[in-house]
Structures are given as structure tokens and as C-alpha cells.
Amino acid sequence: MAVLRLLELAFITTCFSLTSALLRNERLRGNIMPMPVMPVIGVEDTTSYAVTSLADELPPYDTVYYFDQLIDHNDPSLGTFQQRYWHTYEFYEPGGPIILMTPGEANAAPYTGYLTNRTINGLIAQQEHGSVIIIEHRFYGLSNPYPDLTVASLRYHTIQQAIDDLEYFAKNVVLPMPNGDQVGPDKAPWILTGGSYSGALTSWTMVNKPNIFWAGYASSAVVEAIFDFWRYFEPIRQNMPQNCSADVAAVIAYVDDVFSGDNTTAINAIKDIFGLSEMIHLDDVAGSLRINLWDWQSLQPTSGAGAQFFEFCDALEVKDGENAPQAGWGLDHALSAWGSYFKDDYYPLICGDDGAEDCLGTYNASQDFWTNTDIDNDNRSWMWIVCNEVGFYQDGPPRNATVTPIVTRLVNVETFYDQRQCQMYFPEAFPDPPFPDTSDINTLYEGWDVSLDRIFFATGIRDPWREATLSAQGLNVQSTDEMPIGLSDGFHCSDLLTTTGAVDATVGKVHASALVSMSAWLKEWK
């Protein structure tokens, strides 16, 4: 069985409160990129309603509601499907806002904690006396127009259809609350929120549907679709322990050099060091080493020293109880230490008893991982968007890039490594490697050029997705009163959760600024 790992993407990928190991075993496999998804916080993470006088009157947070959503907003004659959503009016008072969030590229059931004041949604709702809704994105979880994820079904899975879903829901839903038919966007201020991909969706929707949502909050919003997103690894390289990055870079440079040559003895020695002797394709071997770097996406300010990424660096940099100097221990020790850690500790964690070719290989088109079209398969649904619209391939830097690689250059768009995986998933859709035209997405939804009123963008310096947000290094988008940009010391979507603000003052400052902005903007609502 293939290993499940942090998914891609991208998008946007993780804003996860779960451990990276759990993610791998539930979500992804080998050399598939992590998605840019929000941190999970479900009802099991909450103990009671903050407004205790209403606790006995309100339905439980995890009560599921259903909305008849159009299958195709361009052809309503195709009918509707049942779109799941969750809702609370715990803090609501007449005249208050309706706060709408989709977790984006994931089954939404584990995200019901986003109804509570342990998240930015709940903080806004509590301050402004609002109602909160979590809605499941089409083609994720159980909100599917059709009972499979075949190419024929997925033709209705586009960014624009998702945007249209949010508009149609806001205009037509009758919320399960007193006067729930009298709080549409023409009668009450709606606030759209999201993180990572759904943070980008917040911005894209407000651009595309300018008269529906009065305000927005977009965390780690990957607004700029980027085909070759090798810069994903730059915030990791810049912010990880320097001795660890130095030794990782030394190992990667050596692996790339050997694997680019014809010294079979040296090639096999490297494969054996990492316990990957049975693997056939060298790009799969080198690409597998990215997985240790992807663990960075699971970090939050609340992560302790025992987080998976730090265990990896400790394995390389602590020798005989002594920490390596800033320059690291050097290639010989780093190669041996990384190999031992990967083979003895990490491989059993991500692959269990599976063979390396089954777990980490990407060339066997008959594997169930590629061919399974059952619903509730986040990875497949997200890859459809990746392959068709946003790219976000997380690979090695081009050879002309003036950076020190911490991931292999053998995995790149020029060799079609990621595009080939699109072909494995969807052979009938992609007889040739796909090259999604990200310029279309960035033109239609304004990407880095977005200029909106009443939307708060928040990002963390240590977010691996930072380089696709408005806080990308060198972009220099100015923060304004109408479009504030809050940059914390956090990781991916750190500002969505109140616990991170409690332990990191820079995240807490973002929370405070956002609440001030929301208060001012809602005073402008007529």
C-alpha cells in the first residue's frame, strides 16, 4: 500500500494540528506534494460553548446540514447535489455578521472546531455577535455531484465552480437558526474566511463576486498560482537550523552529482545507505528525501522539540551529545546520519511493511493509488486542480537559480516528474504532460495584483507557502487600512488558531489587528 504523506499542494497543503506521521498515514503517499490545507481542529478539541446560557439550546457543533447546490452553475438543468455544512449561532445577535469558511481541499467533518472561539472565526463572531458556517468544498469529503472521482465527474471541479458555490449558497441558504431566511448578503454582512487554498479562494471570490461578501480574512492565502513552485522550500531553508540546512544541502549536492553520473557502485551505495536499494528510478530515490523537508509544513509555534522535523535535524546534527557548529558536521557524517535515520526510523513510519517501490515509487500506473476513483479522496481531487489550473509543483530549483538547493534538482518540471504524475492519475485527460496556464488564473482572480476593500491578509515568515502569498519576499505589497497585511513569525496558517496567538506574541498581534479591522468595516455596513 502506498504511503500517505502531506499533500500539495498546494495548496496551500500544512496548516495541520495533527502530526506529520498521522497525515502521511491518512492522506498521501511517497513523492506526492503536500497540499496547502488548514490546521485541523474538530469538536473533540472543544469542551463547551463559550456562551453557557445557550449550550442546552444549540445543536452540537458536529450537527451536519445539507444544502442543494447546483452541479453546474453554467447549466442549472443538470440539477443539484447535497453539499454538507456545519453551523452555530452561539454568539449571534440580530444585525450581526454571517461568517462563512470552507476548509478547502479536505473532508470538512474534522474542521467543526472552526465554529468555535478557538479560531479566528469564533473570535470575530464573539466580538461582532455573528453566526459561523463551515461548508464542505465540492468534490471533497461527501459533497460530490457524482458518486466517483472519474475524469467525467471532475470536469465540474474547477476554481470558478467553487467560487460560484459560495455565491449561490450565500444567496439561497436558509440557516438553521431563528430568522435564518432573513440573513442573506442583501440583509446582513457576510464575511468570507479561509486559510491556504481556501484563503486564496477568499481573495479570488471577493475579486470575482464583488457584491456578495462585505469583508474577508485570508490566512496564508496562496493567491498567485505558480507552475514551478520550487520556492516552496526557500522559507524552510532560511528558517530551519543553519547547521541542518548546511548538511542537508551537502548531501543533496552529492546525491545529485552521483545520480547524474554513471558510477553504478557509487549510485548503489547511496541507495543502500537510505535503505532504498530496490528502487528502480533515481529520481524517485532522490525525490523521496524531500519528505523530510515537507515535515516543516506541520510545524506551528506550539510545536515542541519532539516535532518530526526537529527529530530529523537532531539525527543529523547531534553527535555524541554535542551539537554541530553552524556549518554542520560535513558531508561524511551527514550522509551516514541521514541514511541511518531514514532507513531505521523514518521509513517504517511512512511506509510500514510496504516495499520501497510500492511506497515511494511513482512509475507503476497499475497501483490503486493512481486508479482508485472513490469519493472522499482529497489527494485525487486536489491533484485535478493542480494539474489543470494552479501547478504549485514543489521540486528542486532550476540550475540558474542562485540558491543552495536542499532538495534534489533531479525532480523538476523539465523532466515532467510532477506532470507525469498527473498522467498517472488522469491518463484519459492528459495523454501528454500537462502545463497548466497559471497566467489565466492570475489574470482572472488578480493574484499578486489583487486590490480589494475590507480583506485582511495574514501570513507567517516561516510558512513554506509564503512565496505564493502577498508577503512573498521581494513583492513588497503595501499594507493599507482597507487591505491590511499582517506578517507574524508563524508557520502555515498559524493565525487561524487562538492557541498560537497565546504562545507567539506576533500571531497575537495579527489577531488583534484583524479584530480591529473587522470592527471598523462592520460599522460601515448599511
N, C-alpha and C positions, 0 to 999 in steps of 0.2 A: 504494500500500500504506500502511496506517495506521501512524503512528509508535508504537513501543512505549516505554513510559515506566515510572517507578517505580510499582508498584501499591499499591493501597489497603491499601489499606487499607489497610486496615487493616487490615487489621490489619496490625497490628500490624504490610506493608509490608513507609530500610531498614537493617536490620542487615546490610548488604552489604559485602563486601570488594572487590567489583567496582566499576568506575567507573559513575557515573550514566549516562553515554552508552551504555555496554555494556548496562546494564539497559534503557534505553529501546529499544535496537535488538533486544532479545531478549524483552522481557516485555510492554510496554504500548503504548498509543497515546495521542494527544492529550490530551483533557480527561478522562482516567480517573485516579482517585486511586491513589496508590502503596499497595501492600499493606504490612502490618507484618510483613515476613519477617525471618528471622535472617540474619546475615552468612554469606556462602558461604565455606567452607574445605574444599576437596576433597583427595584424596590427592596431587594434583600439588603441593600446598603442604607436603607432608611428605616427608622424605628417608629416614627409617629408623625402626624400632621403638626405643623407649627402652630396652627390655629386650633387649639384643642376643643373649642366650643363647637366646631364643625366636624370633628373627627367622626362622630357617630352618624352624621347625616350624609357625608360624602361617600361615593363609591370608592373602593380601594383603587390605589394608583394603577394597578395592573389590570383593571377592567378594560376589555377590548371593545371598541366600537367599530362600525363599518360604514363606509361612505361609497355610494355608487359613482365611481369615477369613469370618465369616458376612456374607452380603449384607444381611440384615435381622435385627437382634437381637430384634425383636419377632415374627419369623416364620422360624425356622430352616429351615422346609421349602423356602424359596427357594434354599437351597444356599449355596455358598461362592465366593469369588474369591481369586485369588493376590495376596497383599499382600507387597510386597518389603521386605526388611530387610537390614541390614549389621551385622556383629558382630565383636568381638575379645575374647579372654580374655588379652590381652597381660600385664595386671597381676594377673590373678585368682589368688587362693588360696582354698582351701575355707573357707567361712564368710563370704567377702566379699560385698558388695552387688552387685545387678544394676541397672545404671544404664540407664534407657530414655529416649530422646528422639525426638520427631518434629520435623522442621523445620517442620511445619505446611503452609502453603499454597504448596507448591513441589514440583517433582520432587526427590526426595531424593538422587539419584545424586551431585550436586556437593557433598553435605554429609558425605562419608565422613571428612573431616578431623576431624569431631566425635567420632570414635572415639579420637582421639589426645590426648596431654597438651599440645597446643597450644590446648586448650579447657578450660573448667571441668569438663566431663565427665571428661576424662583426668586432670585434677588430683585429682578426687575418687577416681577409680579407682586412681590411683597411690598415693595416701595410704592408702586403705582396702582395697586389694587386690581391686578389683572388676572386673566384666566390663561392657562397654559395648555398647549396641544402638542403632542408628538405624533407625527404622521409617518407612516412607512412609505419609502420611495418605491415607485413602480419597479417591478422585476427583482425586488429583494424580499427576503422573508416569504410571507404568504400573500403578498399583494401583487398578484400576477394576472395579467389579462388572459393568459392561456396556461394550460397545465404543464408546460415544459419550457425549456430554455433553448429550443432549436433556433436556427437562423431565421426561420419563417416567423417565429414568435418575437424574436428580438428586434425585428425591423421596427417595432413600436417602442423600442427602448432607445431614446435619444435625450439629449440635454433639453431640447426645446419641448418635447412632450412632458418632461419632468417639470419644467417651468409652467407649462400650461396646466398641469395638475394642481399646482399650488394656487394659481389664479382661480380655477374652477372650484376647488374646494372652498376657498375663502368666500367666494360669491354665493355658494349654494348650500353649504353645510348648515344643518340645524343642530346646534350644540346641545348636548345632554345636560342642560342647566336651566334655571328659570329664565324665561325670555330668550332662550337660545336661538330663536328665529329672528331676533331683533339686534344682532350684533355683527352683521356683515360689514365689510370695509367701507360701505357708504354710511354706516351708522355708528361705527366705533373705530378707533385707531388700531390697526393691526401692525404688529412688529414681527418681522421675519428674522430668525436667528439660525446660526449653524456654525459648524467647525470643519475645517479641512475642505473636502469636496463640497459638503453642504454649506460651508462658509462661502466658497466660491459661488455656489448656487444662489445664496442670498444676494450677493452683488449682481450676478447675472440676471436674476429675476427682477430686481429693482431697476436695472437698466431696461430690460425687455418689457416690463409691465409697470410703467412709472406711476400709475394712479391707483395701485392696489394696496401696497404696504407703506404705511406712514413713516416707519423707521426700520432700521436693521442693525444687527450685531453679527459681525463676521470674524470668527476666530481662525487663525492660521489659514486664511482663505487663499487657495491656490488659483487666483483669478486669471493668471497668464498660462494658457496651455502651451507646453514646451515639448516638442517632439523628442529631442535628445536631451534628457534631463540629467546629465552627468553631474551637474552642480548640486544635486541632492546630497552628495557626500561631502561637500565643502564645509557646511556648518559642523558636521561631525568631525572632520579633520581639524578644524580650527578650535574646537571646544573640548575635544577629548584630551586626556592626559598626554602631554607632549612626548614623554618617553615612549608611550604606547603607539602614538601615531608615527614616530620615527622608526620604530621596529616593524610596525605593520608595513610601512612604505618600503623598507628594506627587503622584506620577504616578498612583497608583491613585485618589486622590480626584478628580483632574482627569478621568481616563478615565470614571469613574462619572458625574460631573457631565455631561460632554458626551454620553455614550451614553444618558443619561436624558432628554435634550432632543431637539429636532427640528432642530438646526442641521446640515443634511446636509454642508455644506462642512467644518465642524469634525470631524464624525464621520469623513468620508472621509480627512481629513488624518491623524488618529490611525491609522487602518487602514494608510495608506500608510507612515507612519513605521516601523511594525513589519513592513512587508512582507506585510501580510495583506489587501490590497485586494480580493482575490477572495472573501473570506469573506462569507457571507450574513448570519449571525446574530451580533449584537453580543455576546451572552453567550458565544458560542464565542470571539470575539476577546479579550474581557476575561478569560475563563477560561483562555485559553492562557498568560497571563502568570503564572499560578500555577506553571507548570512550573519556572521559575527558582527559586522558593521551595522546591519539592519536592526540589531537589538537596541541600538541607540534610540530608535523611534518609540520604544516602550518606556523610556525614562520620563520621569516627572520630578519636580522639586521635592516631592515626598518620597522618592526612591531612596533606598538605603544603600550602604556599601555592598550589600549582597546581591544587588541587581545583576542580571545576567551579563550585561555589557562590562560591568566593573570586574566581575569574576574573570572574564576573558582577559582584560588588561592585566589583572593581578597575575594570571597564569604566565603572562609574558614578562612582566616587569618585577616580580618579587622572586628573588633568588637567594636561598639560604637566609631568609628573613630580612634581606636587605632590598630596598627599592632601587631600581635603576636610576642613573642620572638622567637629566633632561634629554640627552641624546640617545637614551636607550642602551641596551646591552650590546647591540650589534647583530648582524645577520645570523651568525652561527647559533647563538643562544636562542634568538627569536624564532628561527625556523624550527629548531628542535622543540622549543616550548610550545609554540602554536600547534605544531603537529601532534604532540602528545595530548594537549588539551582537546583538540578537535577529535582525535581518534578515540581517546579513552573516556572523555566526559561529555563532549558536545554531540558527537554523532549518536550515541544511544539516546540522548534527549530528543533529538529531532527526527531520528529515523527508527528508533526502537530496534526490532529484529529484522527490518527490511534491508535488502541488499542495496549497495550504493547506487547501482544503475537504476533500480526501481525508485529509489527515494530521491535522488538528486539529478538523474539523467533527464534530458529534455528531447530526446530524439525518437522515442518509441511511441508512434502515433496510435497504437492499439491500447494504450493504457486507459483505464477507466477515468483517470483524472481528466484526460482530454475529451473523452467521448460521452461522459455522463451528462445528460441534459435535464436531469431532475430539477425542480424548482428549489428555492432556498439554497442556492449555491452562489454565495457572494462573489467568489473569485471569478466564476464564469461571467456573471452579469457585469462585473466591473471591467473585465478584460474586453468585453464588447465595446464599452465606451472608450477604453484605452486605444484599441485597435482602429476604431472608426473616427474618433474625434479629438482626443487630448494627448495621446502619446505618453509623456512622462516616463520614458524608458530610463531606468536607473542603471547606468553602465559606467564603464571607465571613461576618463577624459580623452578627448582627441589628442593626437600626438603634438599638435601645435599649441595646446593649452599650456600656459606657464604655471602649472600647479604640480605638486608632488602627489602622484596617484596613491590612494590607499585601497583601491580596487583594481582588478585586472583590466588592462586595455584589450584583452582578447575577447571580451564581451562588449560589443559595440554595435551601433546601428549600421555600420558599413558592412559588417559580416552578417547582418539580418538576424542576430541572435534573438532579440525580443520579437521582431516581426515574424520570425519563423514560428514562435510560439502562438502567435495569432492564427497562423495557418493550421497549427495542430488543433487548436480549439474549434476553428470555424473553416474547415477546408473548402466547403462549398461557397463560402463568401469571399475567400481570399486565395484564389489559385496562384497569385503572386504575392510576395511580401507587401503588406500594406504600408503606406506612408500617409498617415492622417494629416490633412491640411489644417494644422493648428491655426494658421492665419485667419481662416474663416471664423473659427470660434472667437478669436481675439478681436476680430473686427466687429462681429455681431454683438458681442457682450462686453466689449471695450477693454477687457484685460487690464494691463497696467495703466491704460489711459482713462480708466473709469473716473468720472466726476459726478458724484451724487450728493444730494442733500440728505441729511439725517441718517447716516450709516456710520457705525463705529467699527473700525478695523483693529484687530488685536493680533499680535504675533510675538513669538519668543525668539530671542537671539540664538538659542541653541536648537531651534526647530529645523530638522533636516529639510522640510518643505519650504523653508523661508525664502529661498531664491525664486519661488513662483508667486510670492505674495507681494504686497505693496511695500514691504520692508526689505525687499531684496537688496543686497549690497550693491551700491553704485547707482541705484534707481533714484533715490532722493525725492520721493513724493512728499510734498509738504502736508503736515497735519493742519487741519483747519477746524473751526468751531462746528461747521456743518458736516465735515468728513474727518473726524479725528482718527489718528493712527497711534495706537498705544503699543509700545515695544517694551516688553519685560525681559528679564533674564531667563524666562521659562523655556520649555520644550514645546512639543506639538500640542496645541490646544490646551495648554496649561491653564489658561484663563477661564475655561469653561467651568471649572470646579472650584468651589469655595475653599476646599481644604488646601489647595495650592496657594491661594492668597493668604491663608493663615500662616504658612511657613516661609513664604517668599514675599517680602515687602513690595518688590517690583510688580508682582502679579496683583497683590492687594491694591496697589496704586491704580492699575488698569481697571480693576473692578470699580473703584471709587469714581474714577473719571467717567466710565461708561454710565454709571448711575446718575451722575450729574447731567451728562448729555441727554439721557433719556428723559429726565425730569423736565429739562428745558424744552425739548422737542415736543413732548406731550402737552405742554402748556400752550403750544401753538395750534394744537388740533381744534378745529371749529366743528 
